[in-house]
Amino acid sequence: MDKTTNLLGYKRLIIDYHFSDFVPGTLAQADAAGTVAACLETGADSVLVYAKDHWGHC
């Protein structure tokens, strides 16, 4: 464990996407399975994914 994980006792990961749907294709190549796999590789105890952008779209 790194110094921060030892201090807190847990590890968390926050994914915060701020993309507008005004730009077509921004997430066209997004890989949900790859993102989940990458999250698992971090060894995080919790993962928070914001699914709503600044403009209110889900």
N, C-alpha and C positions, 0 to 999 in steps of 0.2 A: 504494500500500500504506500501511496505517496504521502507527503507531509499533511496536505489538506484533508485527505480521506481519514488519516489517523486522528486529526483534530476533530472532525465532524462525526466520525464513526460510520459514515455512509457516503456513497457517491451518487450524484444525480446528474442527469443530462437534460438540457432544455434545448429544443429545436424550435426556432421562432422564424417562420417564413413570413416575409413581407413583400409579397409579389402581387401586383395588380393584374386583373384579368384583361386590362386594357392592352396588354402586350401579348398578342396571340402566340401560343406555343412556348410560353415561358417554362412551363413544367411538362412539356410534351414528352421529354425523355426521362421523367422521374421514374425511379425504380423503387416501389414500395417494399418489395421483398429485400432488396439490397440495403435499404435504409434500416429495416428491422434487423437484418444481420449485422450491420455496422453498429447499431445500438447495443446489441447483445455482446459484441466483441469488446465494448468499453468496460463491461463488468459493472455497469451502473445498477444501483438498487432501485432507482425510479427514473422514468423517462417522461417528460412533459412535452407534448407536441401541440403547438398552437395551430388550430385548423381554420382560423378566421383571420383575414387580413385587415389592414387599417381601414379599408373601404367597406367592410361589412359583408363581404362575400364568403361563403363557406366552400 
